[in-house]
């Protein structure tokens, strides 16, 4: 139990403890599971079911049920589930590969420098870096990454170095 150490130590009041509902607990577990699977790269490693079961401290049936609900496990005959899994896997890989650009860009800006006092973003637009803003976001990010890579690896300054 938590106590409120307010004005005087002689008057300690109990703070009500927040009890999570079954649905809230399940949601927290699901978020923890997805983070473990994707952010730590465990999905790409072999024997994901047994490792997930051990990590989450679940029995085999509960672990299998969880991974089916998340979309990781599916029947080999379920082509739609396989397609959904491949799409999710590509999205995660895209996020991982272009994380630095994604964190500092959006649909309007290739680089967000900051926000005004009113909360509006400002920075460098996609047009200013030579990328058509009507392209899908993923394509803009890929093109921008290619530009940045070309600048880094083929800069004229690097060719002029005396060593």
N, CA and C atoms as an extended XYZ file, in Angstrom:
489
Properties=species:S:1:pos:R:3:atomname:S:1:resname:S:1:resid:I:1 pbc="F F F"
N         0.831       -1.181        0.000 N   UNK     1
C         0.000        0.000        0.000 CA  UNK     1
C         0.873        1.239        0.000 C   UNK     1
N         0.397        2.253       -0.671 N   UNK     2
C         1.134        3.506       -0.743 CA  UNK     2
C         0.576        4.481        0.284 C   UNK     2
N         1.453        5.272        0.857 N   UNK     3
C         1.036        6.257        1.847 CA  UNK     3
C         1.383        7.641        1.360 C   UNK     3
N         0.543        8.597        1.718 N   UNK     4
C         0.753        9.980        1.337 CA  UNK     4
C         1.509       10.665        2.460 C   UNK     4
N         2.708       11.101        2.183 N   UNK     5
C         3.490       11.812        3.178 CA  UNK     5
C         3.233       13.292        2.996 C   UNK     5
N         2.108       13.734        3.445 N   UNK     6
C         1.652       15.105        3.251 CA  UNK     6
C         2.249       16.058        4.263 C   UNK     6
N         1.405       16.943        4.817 N   UNK     7
C         1.834       18.019        5.703 CA  UNK     7
C         2.569       17.500        6.927 C   UNK     7
N         2.070       16.491        7.560 N   UNK     8
C         2.717       15.987        8.753 CA  UNK     8
C         2.798       14.477        8.719 C   UNK     8
N         3.831       13.945        9.310 N   UNK     9
C         3.985       12.494        9.285 CA  UNK     9
C         2.975       11.805       10.179 C   UNK     9
N         2.352       12.581       11.119 N   UNK    10
C         1.371       11.969       11.991 CA  UNK    10
C         0.048       11.710       11.283 C   UNK    10
N        -0.184       12.344       10.151 N   UNK    11
C        -1.422       12.118        9.402 CA  UNK    11
C        -1.087       11.445        8.078 C   UNK    11
N        -0.913       10.162        8.118 N   UNK    12
C        -0.598        9.409        6.906 CA  UNK    12
C        -1.882        8.849        6.323 C   UNK    12
N        -2.139        9.214        5.079 N   UNK    13
C        -3.345        8.756        4.407 CA  UNK    13
C        -2.974        7.668        3.406 C   UNK    13
N        -3.836        6.712        3.287 N   UNK    14
C        -3.627        5.657        2.302 CA  UNK    14
C        -4.093        6.151        0.944 C   UNK    14
N        -3.247        5.958       -0.064 N   UNK    15
C        -3.649        6.266       -1.438 CA  UNK    15
C        -4.316        5.029       -2.006 C   UNK    15
N        -5.386        5.224       -2.710 N   UNK    16
C        -6.022        4.048       -3.310 CA  UNK    16
C        -5.128        3.457       -4.400 C   UNK    16
N        -4.978        2.154       -4.369 N   UNK    17
C        -4.174        1.473       -5.380 CA  UNK    17
C        -5.022        1.224       -6.613 C   UNK    17
N        -4.428        1.434       -7.777 N   UNK    18
C        -5.142        1.219       -9.033 CA  UNK    18
C        -5.035       -0.248       -9.396 C   UNK    18
N        -6.176       -0.876       -9.524 N   UNK    19
C        -6.210       -2.276       -9.933 CA  UNK    19
C        -6.550       -2.330      -11.415 C   UNK    19
N        -5.729       -3.030      -12.153 N   UNK    20
C        -5.955       -3.160      -13.585 CA  UNK    20
C        -7.031       -4.199      -13.844 C   UNK    20
N        -7.814       -3.932      -14.861 N   UNK    21
C        -8.810       -4.918      -15.256 CA  UNK    21
C        -8.113       -6.043      -16.008 C   UNK    21
N        -8.819       -7.126      -16.202 N   UNK    22
C        -8.258       -8.269      -16.928 CA  UNK    22
C        -7.859       -7.845      -18.339 C   UNK    22
N        -8.692       -7.010      -18.967 N   UNK    23
C        -8.414       -6.538      -20.326 CA  UNK    23
C        -7.157       -5.651      -20.346 C   UNK    23
N        -6.997       -4.776      -19.336 N   UNK    24
C        -5.817       -3.909      -19.268 CA  UNK    24
C        -4.549       -4.728      -19.047 C   UNK    24
N        -4.625       -5.747      -18.192 N   UNK    25
C        -3.475       -6.624      -17.962 CA  UNK    25
C        -3.088       -7.355      -19.237 C   UNK    25
N        -4.100       -7.842      -19.954 N   UNK    26
C        -3.847       -8.556      -21.203 CA  UNK    26
C        -3.190       -7.627      -22.229 C   UNK    26
N        -3.659       -6.368      -22.291 N   UNK    27
C        -3.098       -5.401      -23.227 CA  UNK    27
C        -1.632       -5.101      -22.886 C   UNK    27
N        -1.324       -4.939      -21.605 N   UNK    28
C         0.055       -4.697      -21.192 CA  UNK    28
C         0.962       -5.877      -21.546 C   UNK    28
N         0.463       -7.081      -21.324 N   UNK    29
C         1.229       -8.281      -21.692 CA  UNK    29
C         1.457       -8.347      -23.194 C   UNK    29
N         0.426       -8.001      -23.953 N   UNK    30
C         0.550       -8.025      -25.417 CA  UNK    30
C         1.592       -7.015      -25.883 C   UNK    30
N         1.585       -5.816      -25.310 N   UNK    31
C         2.570       -4.799      -25.679 CA  UNK    31
C         3.985       -5.264      -25.335 C   UNK    31
N         4.145       -5.870      -24.165 N   UNK    32
C         5.443       -6.402      -23.749 CA  UNK    32
C         5.899       -7.498      -24.712 C   UNK    32
N         4.968       -8.348      -25.116 N   UNK    33
C         5.295       -9.446      -26.021 CA  UNK    33
C         5.723       -8.926      -27.386 C   UNK    33
N         4.981       -7.973      -27.929 N   UNK    34
C         5.307       -7.435      -29.249 CA  UNK    34
C         6.657       -6.731      -29.202 C   UNK    34
N         6.903       -5.992      -28.127 N   UNK    35
C         8.203       -5.320      -27.980 CA  UNK    35
C         9.330       -6.355      -27.963 C   UNK    35
N         9.149       -7.402      -27.195 N   UNK    36
C        10.173       -8.438      -27.112 CA  UNK    36
C        10.395       -9.095      -28.469 C   UNK    36
N         9.308       -9.376      -29.181 N   UNK    37
C         9.418      -10.061      -30.472 CA  UNK    37
C        10.106       -9.211      -31.528 C   UNK    37
N         9.674       -7.956      -31.650 N   UNK    38
C        10.144       -7.132      -32.755 CA  UNK    38
C        11.331       -6.246      -32.419 C   UNK    38
N        11.259       -5.532      -31.317 N   UNK    39
C        12.310       -4.573      -31.026 CA  UNK    39
C        13.622       -5.242      -30.661 C   UNK    39
N        13.576       -6.398      -30.089 N   UNK    40
C        14.804       -7.071      -29.712 CA  UNK    40
C        15.246       -8.092      -30.758 C   UNK    40
N        14.543       -8.145      -31.876 N   UNK    41
C        14.945       -9.010      -32.974 CA  UNK    41
C        14.707      -10.489      -32.759 C   UNK    41
N        13.891      -10.847      -31.784 N   UNK    42
C        13.675      -12.257      -31.485 CA  UNK    42
C        12.855      -12.979      -32.543 C   UNK    42
N        12.100      -12.243      -33.310 N   UNK    43
C        11.260      -12.864      -34.332 CA  UNK    43
C        12.096      -13.564      -35.399 C   UNK    43
N        13.260      -13.013      -35.682 N   UNK    44
C        14.116      -13.584      -36.732 CA  UNK    44
C        14.893      -14.811      -36.258 C   UNK    44
N        14.930      -15.032      -34.949 N   UNK    45
C        15.686      -16.158      -34.411 CA  UNK    45
C        14.843      -17.431      -34.459 C   UNK    45
N        15.510      -18.599      -34.512 N   UNK    46
C        14.756      -19.859      -34.573 CA  UNK    46
C        14.043      -20.168      -33.256 C   UNK    46
N        13.054      -21.030      -33.338 N   UNK    47
C        12.306      -21.529      -32.187 CA  UNK    47
C        11.621      -20.412      -31.402 C   UNK    47
N        10.933      -19.546      -32.131 N   UNK    48
C        10.303      -18.384      -31.489 CA  UNK    48
C         9.246      -18.807      -30.470 C   UNK    48
N         8.517      -19.875      -30.738 N   UNK    49
C         7.471      -20.305      -29.809 CA  UNK    49
C         8.060      -20.712      -28.466 C   UNK    49
N         9.084      -21.526      -28.464 N   UNK    50
C         9.652      -21.970      -27.188 CA  UNK    50
C        10.339      -20.824      -26.453 C   UNK    50
N        11.024      -19.945      -27.180 N   UNK    51
C        11.665      -18.806      -26.530 CA  UNK    51
C        10.630      -17.840      -25.976 C   UNK    51
N         9.538      -17.621      -26.738 N   UNK    52
C         8.458      -16.745      -26.273 CA  UNK    52
C         7.816      -17.335      -25.016 C   UNK    52
N         7.565      -18.632      -25.038 N   UNK    53
C         6.946      -19.309      -23.891 CA  UNK    53
C         7.798      -19.128      -22.641 C   UNK    53
N         9.094      -19.323      -22.766 N   UNK    54
C         9.983      -19.179      -21.620 CA  UNK    54
C        10.066      -17.724      -21.156 C   UNK    54
N        10.187      -16.800      -22.104 N   UNK    55
C        10.321      -15.388      -21.757 CA  UNK    55
C         9.076      -14.853      -21.039 C   UNK    55
N         7.900      -15.241      -21.537 N   UNK    56
C         6.647      -14.746      -20.966 CA  UNK    56
C         6.140      -15.632      -19.819 C   UNK    56
N         6.851      -16.740      -19.555 N   UNK    57
C         6.477      -17.675      -18.483 CA  UNK    57
C         5.049      -18.204      -18.685 C   UNK    57
N         4.819      -18.764      -19.863 N   UNK    58
C         3.509      -19.297      -20.225 CA  UNK    58
C         3.626      -20.784      -20.527 C   UNK    58
N         2.496      -21.485      -20.424 N   UNK    59
C         2.512      -22.866      -20.886 CA  UNK    59
C         2.429      -22.849      -22.410 C   UNK    59
N         2.668      -23.992      -22.998 N   UNK    60
C         2.761      -24.078      -24.452 CA  UNK    60
C         1.479      -23.619      -25.146 C   UNK    60
N         0.324      -24.048      -24.655 N   UNK    61
C        -0.952      -23.691      -25.299 CA  UNK    61
C        -1.209      -22.180      -25.221 C   UNK    61
N        -0.923      -21.567      -24.080 N   UNK    62
C        -1.136      -20.125      -23.926 CA  UNK    62
C        -0.184      -19.336      -24.825 C   UNK    62
N         1.064      -19.779      -24.911 N   UNK    63
C         2.041      -19.113      -25.772 CA  UNK    63
C         1.636      -19.218      -27.234 C   UNK    63
N         1.185      -20.414      -27.624 N   UNK    64
C         0.749      -20.617      -29.007 CA  UNK    64
C        -0.463      -19.741      -29.322 C   UNK    64
N        -1.403      -19.671      -28.398 N   UNK    65
C        -2.595      -18.836      -28.586 CA  UNK    65
C        -2.208      -17.369      -28.742 C   UNK    65
N        -1.312      -16.884      -27.878 N   UNK    66
C        -0.850      -15.496      -27.958 CA  UNK    66
C        -0.228      -15.198      -29.324 C   UNK    66
N         0.674      -16.058      -29.764 N   UNK    67
C         1.375      -15.821      -31.026 CA  UNK    67
C         0.430      -15.910      -32.222 C   UNK    67
N        -0.612      -16.717      -32.110 N   UNK    68
C        -1.628      -16.758      -33.178 CA  UNK    68
C        -2.429      -15.456      -33.200 C   UNK    68
N        -2.788      -14.937      -32.012 N   UNK    69
C        -3.543      -13.691      -31.934 CA  UNK    69
C        -2.733      -12.507      -32.446 C   UNK    69
N        -1.436      -12.504      -32.149 N   UNK    70
C        -0.560      -11.434      -32.622 CA  UNK    70
C        -0.349      -11.548      -34.129 C   UNK    70
N        -0.450      -12.746      -34.650 N   UNK    71
C        -0.269      -12.956      -36.083 CA  UNK    71
C         1.077      -13.548      -36.433 C   UNK    71
N         1.783      -14.070      -35.444 N   UNK    72
C         3.094      -14.652      -35.682 CA  UNK    72
C         2.976      -16.106      -36.114 C   UNK    72
N         2.122      -16.854      -35.435 N   UNK    73
C         1.899      -18.250      -35.793 CA  UNK    73
C         0.599      -18.364      -36.578 C   UNK    73
N         0.600      -19.243      -37.539 N   UNK    74
C        -0.595      -19.481      -38.331 CA  UNK    74
C        -0.469      -20.842      -38.989 C   UNK    74
N        -1.599      -21.381      -39.401 N   UNK    75
C        -1.583      -22.662      -40.103 CA  UNK    75
C        -0.927      -22.481      -41.463 C   UNK    75
N        -0.202      -23.462      -41.900 N   UNK    76
C         0.475      -23.365      -43.197 CA  UNK    76
C        -0.521      -23.231      -44.341 C   UNK    76
N        -1.738      -23.718      -44.151 N   UNK    77
C        -2.753      -23.620      -45.196 CA  UNK    77
C        -3.454      -22.267      -45.216 C   UNK    77
N        -3.244      -21.435      -44.194 N   UNK    78
C        -3.888      -20.128      -44.107 CA  UNK    78
C        -3.032      -19.095      -44.844 C   UNK    78
N        -3.305      -18.927      -46.135 N   UNK    79
C        -2.506      -18.023      -46.962 CA  UNK    79
C        -2.661      -16.572      -46.540 C   UNK    79
N        -3.863      -16.168      -46.129 N   UNK    80
C        -4.105      -14.789      -45.714 CA  UNK    80
C        -3.262      -14.437      -44.492 C   UNK    80
N        -3.194      -15.333      -43.532 N   UNK    81
C        -2.382      -15.089      -42.333 CA  UNK    81
C        -0.910      -14.966      -42.721 C   UNK    81
N        -0.473      -15.786      -43.640 N   UNK    82
C         0.906      -15.709      -44.115 CA  UNK    82
C         1.207      -14.382      -44.777 C   UNK    82
N         0.254      -13.873      -45.559 N   UNK    83
C         0.422      -12.574      -46.215 CA  UNK    83
C         0.460      -11.449      -45.186 C   UNK    83
N        -0.427      -11.523      -44.184 N   UNK    84
C        -0.439      -10.498      -43.132 CA  UNK    84
C         0.882      -10.500      -42.376 C   UNK    84
N         1.389      -11.702      -42.094 N   UNK    85
C         2.658      -11.810      -41.378 CA  UNK    85
C         3.792      -11.205      -42.200 C   UNK    85
N         3.859      -11.528      -43.478 N   UNK    86
C         4.921      -10.987      -44.335 CA  UNK    86
C         4.841       -9.471      -44.417 C   UNK    86
N         3.625       -8.932      -44.497 N   UNK    87
C         3.448       -7.480      -44.544 CA  UNK    87
C         3.940       -6.846      -43.252 C   UNK    87
N         3.564       -7.431      -42.111 N   UNK    88
C         3.988       -6.914      -40.811 CA  UNK    88
C         5.506       -6.987      -40.688 C   UNK    88
N         6.085       -8.070      -41.152 N   UNK    89
C         7.531       -8.250      -41.091 CA  UNK    89
C         8.251       -7.175      -41.921 C   UNK    89
N         7.712       -6.871      -43.107 N   UNK    90
C         8.298       -5.830      -43.961 CA  UNK    90
C         8.207       -4.461      -43.300 C   UNK    90
N         7.065       -4.176      -42.652 N   UNK    91
C         6.895       -2.893      -41.976 CA  UNK    91
C         7.894       -2.733      -40.834 C   UNK    91
N         8.096       -3.795      -40.076 N   UNK    92
C         9.043       -3.742      -38.960 CA  UNK    92
C        10.457       -3.558      -39.493 C   UNK    92
N        10.792       -4.258      -40.552 N   UNK    93
C        12.126       -4.142      -41.139 CA  UNK    93
C        12.350       -2.727      -41.686 C   UNK    93
N        11.327       -2.149      -42.318 N   UNK    94
C        11.398       -0.776      -42.823 CA  UNK    94
C        11.663        0.190      -41.673 C   UNK    94
N        10.907        0.036      -40.580 N   UNK    95
C        11.080        0.899      -39.404 CA  UNK    95
C        12.503        0.781      -38.865 C   UNK    95
N        13.003       -0.425      -38.779 N   UNK    96
C        14.343       -0.644      -38.236 CA  UNK    96
C        15.401       -0.030      -39.146 C   UNK    96
N        15.266       -0.221      -40.448 N   UNK    97
C        16.266        0.251      -41.401 CA  UNK    97
C        16.315        1.778      -41.485 C   UNK    97
N        15.146        2.420      -41.442 N   UNK    98
C        15.081        3.866      -41.641 CA  UNK    98
C        14.668        4.616      -40.380 C   UNK    98
N        14.969        4.061      -39.230 N   UNK    99
C        14.526        4.625      -37.956 CA  UNK    99
C        14.947        6.087      -37.777 C   UNK    99
N        16.174        6.418      -38.099 N   UNK   100
C        16.665        7.782      -37.895 CA  UNK   100
C        15.876        8.797      -38.726 C   UNK   100
N        15.546        8.443      -39.957 N   UNK   101
C        14.778        9.354      -40.812 CA  UNK   101
C        13.337        9.426      -40.339 C   UNK   101
N        12.755        8.295      -39.994 N   UNK   102
C        11.363        8.249      -39.562 CA  UNK   102
C        11.156        9.095      -38.307 C   UNK   102
N        12.124        9.075      -37.396 N   UNK   103
C        11.996        9.834      -36.153 CA  UNK   103
C        12.009       11.339      -36.381 C   UNK   103
N        12.593       11.805      -37.481 N   UNK   104
C        12.720       13.247      -37.708 CA  UNK   104
C        11.971       13.724      -38.945 C   UNK   104
N        11.020       12.932      -39.440 N   UNK   105
C        10.274       13.338      -40.625 CA  UNK   105
C         8.803       13.001      -40.466 C   UNK   105
N         8.013       13.519      -41.402 N   UNK   106
C         6.597       13.153      -41.477 CA  UNK   106
C         6.169       13.267      -42.928 C   UNK   106
N         4.888       13.281      -43.179 N   UNK   107
C         4.393       13.329      -44.553 CA  UNK   107
C         4.730       14.647      -45.259 C   UNK   107
N         4.928       15.724      -44.498 N   UNK   108
C         5.215       17.043      -45.082 CA  UNK   108
C         6.695       17.379      -45.113 C   UNK   108
N         7.434       16.968      -44.084 N   UNK   109
C         8.816       17.380      -43.923 CA  UNK   109
C         9.781       16.196      -43.983 C   UNK   109
N        10.889       16.388      -44.721 N   UNK   110
C        11.939       15.375      -44.731 CA  UNK   110
C        12.777       15.480      -43.461 C   UNK   110
N        12.815       16.681      -42.900 N   UNK   111
C        13.504       16.886      -41.624 CA  UNK   111
C        12.723       17.905      -40.819 C   UNK   111
N        12.298       17.519      -39.633 N   UNK   112
C        11.577       18.432      -38.750 CA  UNK   112
C        12.593       19.020      -37.780 C   UNK   112
N        12.798       20.327      -37.895 N   UNK   113
C        13.786       21.007      -37.060 CA  UNK   113
C        13.234       21.339      -35.678 C   UNK   113
N        11.924       21.505      -35.588 N   UNK   114
C        11.322       21.847      -34.301 CA  UNK   114
C         9.858       22.201      -34.472 C   UNK   114
N         9.320       22.837      -33.442 N   UNK   115
C         7.923       23.262      -33.461 CA  UNK   115
C         7.831       24.710      -33.049 C   UNK   115
N         6.835       25.409      -33.593 N   UNK   116
C         6.580       26.778      -33.186 CA  UNK   116
C         5.919       26.767      -31.815 C   UNK   116
N         5.757       27.952      -31.227 N   UNK   117
C         5.068       28.043      -29.940 CA  UNK   117
C         3.641       27.525      -30.043 C   UNK   117
N         3.060       27.619      -31.219 N   UNK   118
C         1.701       27.124      -31.442 CA  UNK   118
C         1.631       25.626      -31.692 C   UNK   118
N         2.780       24.953      -31.736 N   UNK   119
C         2.797       23.511      -31.909 CA  UNK   119
C         2.896       23.040      -33.352 C   UNK   119
N         3.164       23.948      -34.282 N   UNK   120
C         3.286       23.564      -35.684 CA  UNK   120
C         4.736       23.224      -36.011 C   UNK   120
N         4.919       22.150      -36.748 N   UNK   121
C         6.262       21.710      -37.114 CA  UNK   121
C         6.846       22.629      -38.182 C   UNK   121
N         8.175       22.773      -38.149 N   UNK   122
C         8.868       23.480      -39.218 CA  UNK   122
C        10.156       22.730      -39.520 C   UNK   122
N        10.637       22.906      -40.738 N   UNK   123
C        11.856       22.212      -41.126 CA  UNK   123
C        12.048       22.248      -42.626 C   UNK   123
N        12.628       21.196      -43.157 N   UNK   124
C        12.929       21.081      -44.579 CA  UNK   124
C        11.863       20.205      -45.218 C   UNK   124
N        11.186       20.720      -46.239 N   UNK   125
C        10.122       19.952      -46.888 CA  UNK   125
C        10.718       18.937      -47.865 C   UNK   125
N         9.877       18.010      -48.285 N   UNK   126
C        10.320       17.000      -49.247 CA  UNK   126
C        10.725       17.648      -50.568 C   UNK   126
N         9.980       18.689      -50.980 N   UNK   127
C        10.303       19.370      -52.243 CA  UNK   127
C        11.675       20.031      -52.171 C   UNK   127
N        12.013       20.575      -51.007 N   UNK   128
C        13.294       21.260      -50.861 CA  UNK   128
C        14.484       20.318      -51.001 C   UNK   128
N        14.281       19.039      -50.775 N   UNK   129
C        15.367       18.077      -50.976 CA  UNK   129
C        15.224       17.347      -52.313 C   UNK   129
N        14.258       17.798      -53.125 N   UNK   130
C        14.104       17.251      -54.468 CA  UNK   130
C        13.271       15.990      -54.569 C   UNK   130
N        12.379       15.763      -53.603 N   UNK   131
C        11.532       14.576      -53.625 CA  UNK   131
C        10.078       15.005      -53.733 C   UNK   131
N         9.363       14.376      -54.648 N   UNK   132
C         7.953       14.681      -54.879 CA  UNK   132
C         7.125       14.348      -53.637 C   UNK   132
N         6.426       15.346      -53.099 N   UNK   133
C         5.668       15.143      -51.860 CA  UNK   133
C         4.421       14.292      -52.052 C   UNK   133
N         4.033       14.046      -53.303 N   UNK   134
C         2.842       13.228      -53.537 CA  UNK   134
C         3.146       11.719      -53.496 C   UNK   134
N         4.415       11.364      -53.393 N   UNK   135
C         4.794        9.952      -53.302 CA  UNK   135
C         4.363        9.383      -51.946 C   UNK   135
N         4.178        8.077      -51.873 N   UNK   136
C         3.892        7.468      -50.562 CA  UNK   136
C         5.055        7.723      -49.598 C   UNK   136
N         4.735        7.822      -48.319 N   UNK   137
C         5.741        8.153      -47.295 CA  UNK   137
C         6.931        7.204      -47.340 C   UNK   137
N         6.675        5.902      -47.463 N   UNK   138
C         7.767        4.930      -47.470 CA  UNK   138
C         8.730        5.186      -48.623 C   UNK   138
N         8.185        5.559      -49.784 N   UNK   139
C         9.021        5.837      -50.949 CA  UNK   139
C         9.846        7.101      -50.731 C   UNK   139
N         9.238        8.128      -50.132 N   UNK   140
C         9.973        9.359      -49.838 CA  UNK   140
C        11.139        9.064      -48.892 C   UNK   140
N        10.890        8.256      -47.887 N   UNK   141
C        11.944        7.925      -46.928 CA  UNK   141
C        13.067        7.160      -47.616 C   UNK   141
N        12.735        6.201      -48.463 N   UNK   142
C        13.771        5.434      -49.184 CA  UNK   142
C        14.627        6.345      -50.066 C   UNK   142
N        13.960        7.231      -50.813 N   UNK   143
C        14.692        8.148      -51.685 CA  UNK   143
C        15.591        9.088      -50.887 C   UNK   143
N        15.085        9.571      -49.767 N   UNK   144
C        15.865       10.466      -48.915 CA  UNK   144
C        17.079        9.733      -48.343 C   UNK   144
N        16.886        8.491      -47.949 N   UNK   145
C        18.005        7.687      -47.428 CA  UNK   145
C        19.061        7.491      -48.512 C   UNK   145
N        18.629        7.260      -49.738 N   UNK   146
C        19.572        7.114      -50.848 CA  UNK   146
C        20.354        8.402      -51.064 C   UNK   146
N        19.649        9.545      -50.987 N   UNK   147
C        20.332       10.835      -51.142 CA  UNK   147
C        21.378       11.032      -50.049 C   UNK   147
N        20.981       10.744      -48.818 N   UNK   148
C        21.896       10.924      -47.696 CA  UNK   148
C        23.104        9.993      -47.824 C   UNK   148
N        22.852        8.764      -48.249 N   UNK   149
C        23.932        7.801      -48.430 CA  UNK   149
C        24.891        8.281      -49.516 C   UNK   149
N        24.331        8.803      -50.610 N   UNK   150
C        25.171        9.305      -51.700 CA  UNK   150
C        26.013       10.485      -51.233 C   UNK   150
N        25.428       11.362      -50.420 N   UNK   151
C        26.186       12.503      -49.909 CA  UNK   151
C        27.325       12.057      -49.004 C   UNK   151
N        27.062       11.080      -48.177 N   UNK   152
C        28.068       10.623      -47.225 CA  UNK   152
C        29.202        9.877      -47.923 C   UNK   152
N        28.854        8.971      -48.841 N   UNK   153
C        29.868        8.113      -49.459 CA  UNK   153
C        30.509        8.697      -50.706 C   UNK   153
N        29.908        9.712      -51.289 N   UNK   154
C        30.459       10.257      -52.534 CA  UNK   154
C        30.621       11.767      -52.456 C   UNK   154
N        30.950       12.274      -51.286 N   UNK   155
C        31.084       13.718      -51.153 CA  UNK   155
C        32.361       14.177      -51.838 C   UNK   155
N        32.310       15.335      -52.485 N   UNK   156
C        33.506       15.847      -53.164 CA  UNK   156
C        34.649       16.111      -52.191 C   UNK   156
N        34.321       16.462      -50.945 N   UNK   157
C        35.364       16.725      -49.955 CA  UNK   157
C        36.216       15.479      -49.732 C   UNK   157
N        35.592       14.319      -49.749 N   UNK   158
C        36.329       13.072      -49.514 CA  UNK   158
C        37.328       12.814      -50.622 C   UNK   158
N        36.993       13.224      -51.868 N   UNK   159
C        37.901       13.013      -52.984 CA  UNK   159
C        39.096       13.959      -52.917 C   UNK   159
N        38.948       15.106      -52.261 N   UNK   160
C        40.002       16.118      -52.219 CA  UNK   160
C        40.956       15.934      -51.045 C   UNK   160
N        40.741       14.911      -50.238 N   UNK   161
C        41.597       14.741      -49.076 CA  UNK   161
C        43.012       14.356      -49.518 C   UNK   161
N        44.052       14.909      -48.845 N   UNK   162
C        45.430       14.648      -49.279 CA  UNK   162
C        45.948       13.281      -48.882 C   UNK   162
N        45.205       12.505      -48.127 N   UNK   163
C        45.712       11.184      -47.703 CA  UNK   163
C        44.861       10.068      -48.184 C   UNK   163
